[in-house]
């Protein structure tokens, strides 16, 4: 982390929570995307992943592209004006609210994350268009009731109206022991009819050996990881109406020209994605 970033972390009171002795999933993801908000310990772990699965950087790029496409789709084609983005991570341009507000300037977005490093960069998430609004709440996806209470307390969203719920590249960090499916049910149950759920999720389906090794790297670094099969990812959408093409390898979910890598194999992608509507 740059000196000025460390100084700001100290001033905001989060420096004692920014562990530098263990790799962190958000900082590793930042490294995959070519960012600079990471420590040596993160780069070491990330390079270990890259040695076992060289296309992990491509996975990160494909995920970012899906985040943008799905958000645009919901704003442009389904008229969604409110969004909750859980597991926001370190801000990367363009942020979700920037993508959405280009389509509908009056859109309102609440970001939720429990990572102290995201708090350091929260100002980047609050640069709303004049017509819209953005908020950031510190909350943990594994405590969905508390997270929902924090989002409501922010006063940015109207829960009587449809919401786009983004759970992208986060649920593989919520294991079955953490009740991943129960977490999603609790979140979706609170949303109004006409709301949408967007998920992207890493999978071992195409290269189980590599993903077993990756799981070990994250787990040994203190971050539980559970990648899931297509059927297991589809289960998150039970009771909802999947938008075509259903749960698909992410780079083939409603692809757009110039939006992320496209000439890749399913194994290189190793990421499922889907969007579904609550009736």
DOVO-182376 format. One line per 8 residues: number of its first residue (from 1); their letters; for each residue x, y, z of N, C-alpha, C. Coordinates in steps of 0.2 Angstrom, whole numbers, plus 5000, padded with zeros to 4 digits. Atoms other than C-alpha are relative to their C-alpha. Example, Ala and Ser with C-alpha at 12.3 -4.5 7.8 and 13.67 -1.06 7.14 Angstrom:
# residues 2
1> AS> 5004,4994,5000,5062,4978,5039,5004,5006,5000 ~ 4996,4994,4999,5068,4995,5036,4996,5005,5003
//
This chain:
# residues 279
1> XXXXXXXX> 5004,4994,5000,5000,5000,5000,5004,5006,5000 ~ 4997,4994,5000,5006,5017,4996,5000,5004,5006 ~ 4999,4996,4993,5012,5029,5010,4994,5004,5001 ~ 5005,4995,4998,4998,5041,5008,4993,4995,5002 ~ 5006,5004,4999,4985,5026,5008,5001,4998,5008 ~ 4999,5003,4994,4993,5019,5024,4998,5006,5005 ~ 5001,4994,4996,4992,5037,5032,4993,5001,5001 ~ 5007,5000,5000,4974,5038,5027,4996,4995,5005
9> XXXXXXXX> 5003,5006,4996,4970,5021,5035,5001,5002,5007 ~ 4999,4998,4993,4978,5027,5051,4995,5005,5003 ~ 5004,4995,4998,4968,5043,5051,4993,4998,5001 ~ 5007,5003,5000,4952,5033,5048,4999,4995,5005 ~ 5000,5005,4995,4956,5021,5062,4999,4993,4998 ~ 5001,5007,5002,4956,5005,5052,5007,4997,4999 ~ 4994,5003,5001,4975,5003,5051,5002,4994,5004 ~ 4999,5006,4996,4975,4991,5065,4996,4994,4998
17> XXXXXXXX> 5004,5005,5002,4963,4980,5056,5002,4998,4993 ~ 4997,5002,5007,4973,4979,5039,5006,4996,5001 ~ 4995,5005,4999,4982,4963,5042,5005,5000,4994 ~ 4995,5000,5005,4999,4963,5033,5004,4993,5000 ~ 4997,5006,4999,5004,4946,5039,4997,4994,4996 ~ 5004,5005,5003,4991,4936,5030,4997,5003,4993 ~ 5003,4998,5006,4985,4937,5012,4993,5001,5000 ~ 5007,4998,5000,4968,4945,5009,4997,4999,4993
25> XXXXXXXX> 5003,5001,5007,4956,4940,4995,4999,5006,4996 ~ 5001,4994,5004,4951,4957,4990,5006,5003,4998 ~ 4994,4997,5002,4969,4963,4989,5003,4995,4995 ~ 4998,5005,5005,4973,4947,4979,4997,5001,4994 ~ 5004,4998,5006,4959,4951,4967,5002,5006,4997 ~ 4997,4993,5002,4966,4969,4966,5006,4998,4996 ~ 4994,5002,5003,4982,4961,4961,4999,4997,4993 ~ 5002,5003,5006,4974,4950,4948,4998,5005,4994
33> XXXXXXXX> 5003,4995,5005,4966,4965,4940,5006,5005,4998 ~ 4995,4996,5002,4983,4974,4939,5000,5006,5005 ~ 5001,4994,4996,4979,4986,4954,5007,5000,5005 ~ 4994,4999,4996,4992,4992,4967,4998,5000,5007 ~ 5002,5000,4993,4982,4991,4983,5000,4993,5003 ~ 4999,5007,4998,4990,4975,4989,5007,5000,5003 ~ 4993,5000,4997,5005,4970,5000,5004,4994,4997 ~ 4996,5005,5002,5019,4958,4997,4997,4993,5001
41> XXXXXXXX> 5003,5006,4998,5010,4944,5006,4994,4998,4995 ~ 5006,5001,5005,4995,4946,4994,5003,4998,4994 ~ 4997,5001,5006,5006,4946,4979,5003,4993,5000 ~ 4997,5007,4999,5015,4930,4985,4995,4995,4999 ~ 5005,5005,5001,4999,4921,4987,4997,5000,4993 ~ 5003,4999,5007,4992,4928,4971,5004,4996,4995 ~ 4996,5003,5005,5007,4922,4961,5000,4992,5001 ~ 5001,5007,4999,5005,4905,4969,4994,4997,4997
49> XXXXXXXX> 5006,5002,5004,4988,4904,4962,5001,5000,4993 ~ 4998,5000,5008,4994,4910,4945,5004,4994,4998 ~ 4996,5006,5002,5006,4896,4945,4996,4994,4999 ~ 5004,5006,5001,4993,4883,4947,4994,5001,4995 ~ 5005,4999,5004,4980,4892,4937,5001,5007,4996 ~ 4997,4993,5004,4988,4905,4924,4994,5004,4998 ~ 5005,4996,5003,4971,4911,4918,4996,5004,5006 ~ 5004,4997,4995,4965,4918,4935,4999,5007,4999
57> XXXXXXXX> 5001,4992,5002,4968,4936,4929,4994,5000,4995 ~ 5006,5000,5005,4956,4932,4915,4994,4999,5004 ~ 5006,5001,4996,4943,4925,4928,4998,5007,5003 ~ 5002,4994,4997,4944,4942,4937,4998,5005,4995 ~ 5003,4995,5005,4942,4952,4921,4993,4998,4997 ~ 5006,5002,5002,4928,4941,4915,4994,5002,5006 ~ 5005,4998,4995,4919,4944,4932,4999,5007,5000 ~ 5002,4992,5000,4921,4963,4931,4996,5001,4994
65> XXXXXXXX> 5004,4999,5006,4914,4962,4913,4993,4998,5002 ~ 5007,5002,4998,4899,4952,4920,4996,5005,5005 ~ 5003,4996,4995,4896,4964,4934,4997,5006,4996 ~ 5002,4994,5004,4895,4979,4921,4994,4998,4996 ~ 5006,5002,5005,4884,4969,4909,4994,4999,5004 ~ 5006,5001,4996,4872,4963,4922,4997,5006,5003 ~ 5003,4994,4997,4870,4980,4930,4997,5004,4994 ~ 5003,4997,5006,4867,4988,4913,4994,4997,4998
73> XXXXXXXX> 5006,5004,5003,4855,4975,4908,4994,5002,5005 ~ 5005,4998,4996,4845,4978,4924,4997,5007,5000 ~ 5002,4993,5000,4845,4997,4923,4997,5001,4993 ~ 5003,4998,5007,4842,4998,4904,4994,4996,4998 ~ 5005,5005,5003,4831,4983,4900,4995,4998,5005 ~ 5005,5002,4995,4822,4980,4917,4998,5005,5004 ~ 5003,4994,4996,4820,4997,4924,5002,5000,5007 ~ 4998,5000,4993,4829,4994,4940,5004,5006,5002
81> XXXXXXXX> 4997,4994,4998,4833,5010,4949,5004,5000,5007 ~ 4997,5001,4993,4840,5003,4966,5004,4994,5000 ~ 4995,5005,5000,4855,4992,4969,5003,4999,5007 ~ 4996,5002,4995,4863,4983,4983,5006,4996,4998 ~ 4994,5003,5002,4881,4978,4980,5004,4997,5006 ~ 4997,5003,4994,4887,4965,4993,5007,4997,4998 ~ 4993,5002,5001,4906,4961,4994,5003,5004,4995 ~ 4998,4995,5005,4910,4977,4985,5008,4999,4998
89> XXXXXXXX> 4993,5000,5001,4929,4975,4987,5003,5006,4999 ~ 4997,4993,5002,4942,4988,4982,4997,5003,4994 ~ 5003,4997,5006,4935,5000,4970,5004,5000,4994 ~ 4997,5000,5007,4939,4998,4952,4996,5003,4995 ~ 5004,4996,5005,4934,5010,4939,4998,4996,4993 ~ 5005,4996,4997,4921,5010,4933,4996,4996,5006 ~ 5003,5003,4995,4912,5006,4949,4992,4999,4998 ~ 5007,5002,5002,4894,4998,4949,4996,5006,4999
97> XXXXXXXX> 5005,4994,5001,4885,5015,4952,5002,5004,4994 ~ 4998,4996,5006,4895,5023,4938,4997,4997,4994 ~ 5003,5003,5005,4889,5010,4926,4993,5001,5000 ~ 5007,4999,4999,4871,5011,4932,4998,5007,4998 ~ 5002,4993,5000,4870,5030,4933,5001,5003,4993 ~ 4999,4998,5007,4876,5031,4915,4993,4998,4996 ~ 5006,5002,5003,4860,5022,4910,4994,5004,5003 ~ 5006,4996,4997,4848,5030,4923,5004,5004,5006
105> XXXXXXXX> 4997,4996,4995,4856,5045,4932,4997,5000,5007 ~ 5003,5000,4994,4843,5044,4946,5001,4994,5004 ~ 5000,5006,4996,4848,5027,4952,5004,5001,5006 ~ 4998,4999,4993,4852,5024,4970,5004,4993,5001 ~ 4996,5006,4999,4866,5011,4975,5002,5000,5008 ~ 4997,5001,4994,4871,5005,4992,5005,4994,5000 ~ 4994,5005,5000,4888,4996,4994,5000,4997,5007 ~ 5000,5003,4994,4890,4984,5008,5006,4995,5000
113> XXXXXXXX> 4994,5004,4999,4907,4976,5014,5002,5000,5007 ~ 4997,5000,4993,4915,4971,5030,5008,5001,5000 ~ 4993,5000,5001,4933,4973,5023,5002,5007,5002 ~ 4998,4993,4998,4942,4988,5032,5003,5004,4994 ~ 4997,4996,5006,4952,4992,5016,4995,5003,4996 ~ 5005,4996,5004,4936,4996,5007,4998,5006,5003 ~ 5002,4993,4997,4932,5009,5020,5005,5005,4999 ~ 4995,4995,5002,4948,5017,5016,4999,5004,4993
121> XXXXXXXX> 5001,4998,5007,4942,5019,4998,4993,5002,4999 ~ 5007,4999,5001,4924,5022,5002,4998,5007,4997 ~ 5002,4994,5004,4924,5040,4995,5000,4999,4993 ~ 5000,5002,5007,4927,5032,4978,4993,4998,4998 ~ 5006,5003,5001,4910,5024,4980,4994,5005,5002 ~ 5005,4996,4998,4901,5039,4986,4999,5006,4995 ~ 5000,4994,5005,4903,5050,4970,4994,4999,4995 ~ 5006,5001,5004,4885,5049,4964,4999,5005,4995
129> XXXXXXXX> 5003,4995,5004,4877,5058,4950,4996,5005,5004 ~ 5004,4996,4996,4868,5073,4956,4992,4998,5001 ~ 5007,5002,5000,4851,5065,4952,4999,4994,5005 ~ 5000,5006,4996,4855,5049,4961,5003,5000,5007 ~ 4997,5000,4994,4863,5043,4977,5004,4994,5001 ~ 4996,5006,4998,4876,5031,4984,5001,5000,5007 ~ 4999,5000,4993,4879,5025,5002,5005,4994,5000 ~ 4996,5006,4999,4892,5013,5009,4999,4998,5007
137> XXXXXXXX> 5001,5002,4994,4888,5002,5024,5005,4994,5002 ~ 4995,5005,4998,4901,4991,5034,4995,4994,5003 ~ 5004,5006,4998,4892,4974,5035,5002,4994,4997 ~ 4997,5006,5002,4896,4956,5034,4994,4996,4996 ~ 5005,5004,5003,4886,4945,5021,4998,4994,5004 ~ 5001,5006,4996,4887,4930,5033,4995,5002,5006 ~ 5005,4998,4995,4875,4940,5045,4995,5004,4996 ~ 5005,4996,5005,4861,4945,5032,4995,5004,5004
145> XXXXXXXX> 5005,4995,4996,4849,4952,5045,5003,5006,5002 ~ 4996,4994,4998,4862,4964,5052,5001,5004,4994 ~ 4998,4997,5006,4867,4968,5034,4994,5004,4997 ~ 5006,4997,5002,4849,4972,5029,4998,5006,5004 ~ 5002,4995,4996,4846,4982,5044,5005,5007,4999 ~ 4995,4994,5001,4862,4993,5040,4998,5003,4993 ~ 5002,4997,5006,4856,4995,5022,4994,5004,5001 ~ 5006,4996,4999,4839,5001,5028,5001,5006,5004
153> XXXXXXXX> 4999,4995,4996,4846,5012,5041,5004,5006,4996 ~ 4997,4995,5004,4856,5021,5027,4995,5005,4997 ~ 5005,4995,5002,4840,5028,5021,5000,5001,4992 ~ 4999,4998,5007,4845,5027,5002,4995,4996,4996 ~ 5004,5005,5004,4833,5013,4996,4993,5000,5003 ~ 5007,5001,4998,4814,5011,4996,4999,4992,4999 ~ 5000,5008,5000,4812,4992,5000,4993,4998,4998 ~ 5006,5002,5003,4794,4993,4994,5000,5000,4992
161> XXXXXXXX> 4999,5000,5007,4801,4995,4976,5005,4995,4998 ~ 4996,5005,5002,4811,4982,4966,5008,5003,5001 ~ 4993,4999,4999,4830,4981,4970,5004,4995,4996 ~ 4995,5004,5003,4845,4974,4960,5005,4998,5005 ~ 4995,5002,4995,4855,4963,4972,5006,4997,4997 ~ 4993,5002,5003,4873,4960,4967,5004,4996,5005 ~ 4996,5004,4996,4882,4945,4974,5005,4997,4996 ~ 4995,5002,5005,4896,4944,4962,5007,4998,5003
169> XXXXXXXX> 4993,5002,4998,4912,4934,4966,5000,5001,5008 ~ 5000,4999,4992,4907,4934,4985,4998,4993,5003 ~ 5003,5005,4997,4897,4918,4988,5005,4994,5000 ~ 4995,5006,4999,4912,4906,4985,5005,5001,5006 ~ 4997,4999,4993,4919,4914,5001,4995,4999,5006 ~ 5005,5002,4995,4903,4909,5010,4999,4992,4999 ~ 5001,5008,5000,4904,4890,5014,4994,4998,5002 ~ 5007,5003,4998,4890,4878,5017,5000,5000,5007
177> XXXXXXXX> 5000,4999,4993,4896,4879,5035,4997,5006,5003 ~ 5003,4993,4998,4891,4897,5035,4993,5001,4997 ~ 5007,5000,5002,4874,4893,5028,4999,5005,4994 ~ 5000,4995,5006,4877,4901,5010,4993,5000,4997 ~ 5007,5000,5003,4860,4896,5004,4995,5004,5004 ~ 5005,4997,4996,4851,4902,5019,5002,5008,5000 ~ 4998,4993,5000,4861,4919,5018,4996,5003,4994 ~ 5003,4998,5006,4854,4921,5000,4993,5001,5001
185> XXXXXXXX> 5008,5000,4999,4836,4916,5005,4998,5006,5004 ~ 5002,4994,4995,4836,4929,5019,5000,5007,4996 ~ 5000,4994,5003,4842,4943,5008,4995,5001,4994 ~ 5005,5000,5006,4830,4939,4993,4993,5001,5003 ~ 5007,4999,4997,4815,4937,5005,4998,5007,5002 ~ 5001,4993,4997,4817,4955,5011,4999,5004,4994 ~ 5001,4995,5006,4816,4962,4993,4993,4999,4997 ~ 5007,5000,5003,4800,4967,4984,5000,4996,4994
193> XXXXXXXX> 5001,5004,5006,4793,4957,4970,5002,5005,4994 ~ 4997,4997,5006,4801,4962,4953,5007,5002,5001 ~ 4993,4999,4999,4818,4963,4961,5004,4994,4997 ~ 4995,5004,5004,4833,4954,4953,5006,4998,5005 ~ 4994,5003,4997,4847,4943,4960,5005,4999,4994 ~ 4994,5002,5005,4864,4943,4950,5006,4997,5004 ~ 4995,5003,4997,4877,4931,4955,5006,4998,4995 ~ 4995,5003,5004,4894,4926,4948,5004,4996,5006
201> XXXXXXXX> 4998,5005,4995,4903,4911,4956,5005,4996,4997 ~ 4994,5004,5003,4920,4902,4953,4997,4992,5001 ~ 5002,5007,5000,4918,4883,4949,5006,4996,4998 ~ 4995,5005,5001,4929,4868,4949,4998,4995,4994 ~ 5003,5004,5005,4919,4860,4935,5005,4998,4994 ~ 4996,5001,5006,4932,4862,4921,5007,4998,5001 ~ 4993,5001,4998,4948,4860,4931,5000,4999,5007 ~ 5001,5001,4992,4945,4852,4948,5007,5000,5003
209> XXXXXXXX> 4994,5000,4997,4963,4849,4951,5003,5007,5002 ~ 4998,4993,4999,4968,4867,4949,4996,5003,5006 ~ 5004,4997,4995,4954,4873,4960,5000,4997,5007 ~ 4999,5003,4993,4957,4861,4974,5007,5003,5002 ~ 4994,4996,4998,4975,4869,4974,4998,5007,5002 ~ 5001,4993,4998,4968,4886,4974,4996,5001,5007 ~ 5003,5000,4994,4956,4882,4988,5004,4999,5006 ~ 4995,5001,4995,4970,4876,4998,5004,5006,5002
217> XXXXXXXX> 4996,4994,5000,4980,4892,4995,4996,5005,5004 ~ 5005,4995,4996,4965,4903,5001,4999,4998,5007 ~ 5002,5002,4993,4961,4892,5016,5006,5000,5004 ~ 4994,5000,4996,4979,4891,5022,5002,5007,5002 ~ 4999,4993,4998,4979,4910,5021,4995,5003,5004 ~ 5005,4998,4996,4964,4911,5032,4994,5002,4997 ~ 5006,4998,5004,4951,4914,5019,4996,4993,4998 ~ 5003,5006,5002,4939,4899,5018,4997,5001,4993
225> XXXXXXXX> 5003,4999,5007,4934,4896,4999,4997,4993,4999 ~ 5004,5006,5003,4921,4884,4992,4997,5002,4993 ~ 5003,4999,5007,4919,4884,4973,4995,4994,4999 ~ 5005,5005,5001,4904,4875,4967,4998,4999,4993 ~ 5002,5003,5007,4897,4865,4952,4994,5005,4998 ~ 5005,4997,5003,4884,4872,4940,4993,4999,5004 ~ 5006,5002,4997,4870,4863,4949,5000,5004,5007 ~ 4999,4997,4993,4876,4870,4966,4999,5008,4999
233> XXXXXXXX> 5001,4993,5001,4876,4888,4959,4993,5001,4998 ~ 5007,4999,5002,4859,4886,4951,4995,4999,5006 ~ 5004,5001,4994,4852,4881,4968,4999,5007,5004 ~ 5001,4994,4997,4855,4899,4974,4994,5004,4997 ~ 5006,4997,5003,4841,4904,4962,4994,4997,5001 ~ 5006,5004,4999,4828,4892,4968,4995,5005,5002 ~ 5006,4996,4999,4811,4900,4968,5000,5007,4996 ~ 5000,4994,5004,4816,4914,4956,5000,4998,4993
241> XXXXXXXX> 5000,5001,5007,4814,4916,4937,5006,5002,4997 ~ 4994,4999,5004,4830,4914,4928,4999,5004,4994 ~ 4999,4996,5007,4834,4927,4914,5004,4996,4995 ~ 4996,5003,5005,4840,4919,4898,5007,5003,5000 ~ 5000,5007,5001,4852,4911,4896,5000,4995,5006 ~ 5000,5004,4993,4850,4905,4914,5007,5000,5003 ~ 4993,5000,4998,4866,4900,4923,5005,4998,4995 ~ 4996,5001,5006,4880,4901,4910,5007,5002,5002
249> XXXXXXXX> 4993,4998,4999,4899,4902,4910,5000,5008,4998 ~ 5001,4992,5000,4901,4921,4913,5001,5003,4994 ~ 4998,4996,5006,4909,4926,4897,4995,4999,4994 ~ 5005,5001,5005,4894,4919,4887,4993,5002,5003 ~ 5006,4998,4998,4881,4927,4898,4999,5007,4997 ~ 5002,4994,5004,4873,4940,4886,5006,5004,4998 ~ 4994,4997,5001,4890,4945,4879,4999,5006,4996 ~ 5000,4993,5004,4893,4963,4872,5007,5001,4997
257> XXXXXXXX> 4994,4999,5003,4906,4968,4860,5005,5005,5004 ~ 4996,4995,4996,4921,4976,4869,5000,4999,5007 ~ 5001,5001,4993,4916,4970,4886,5003,4994,5003 ~ 4996,5005,4996,4929,4959,4894,5002,4994,4995 ~ 4997,5006,5004,4938,4943,4887,4994,4996,4997 ~ 5006,5004,5003,4927,4933,4875,5003,4994,4997 ~ 4996,5006,5004,4940,4921,4865,5003,4996,5006 ~ 4998,5004,4995,4942,4910,4880,4997,4994,5001
265> XXXXXXXX> 5004,5007,4999,4938,4892,4885,4996,5000,5006 ~ 5004,5001,4994,4926,4887,4898,5005,4999,5006 ~ 4995,5001,4994,4941,4881,4909,5004,5006,5002 ~ 4996,4993,4999,4950,4898,4907,4995,5004,5004 ~ 5005,4996,4997,4934,4906,4913,4998,4998,5007 ~ 5001,5003,4994,4929,4894,4927,4996,5004,5005 ~ 5005,4996,4997,4915,4906,4932,4993,5000,4998 ~ 5007,5000,5002,4897,4904,4932,4996,5006,5002
273> XXXXXXX> 5003,4993,4999,4885,4919,4931,4992,4999,4998 ~ 5007,5000,5002,4866,4921,4931,4997,5006,5003 ~ 5005,4995,4998,4852,4934,4934,4993,4997,5001 ~ 5007,5002,4999,4835,4930,4941,4995,5005,5003 ~ 5005,4995,4997,4819,4939,4945,4996,4997,5005 ~ 5005,5002,4995,4808,4938,4960,4993,5001,4998 ~ 5007,4998,5002,4790,4936,4956,4996,5003,5005
//
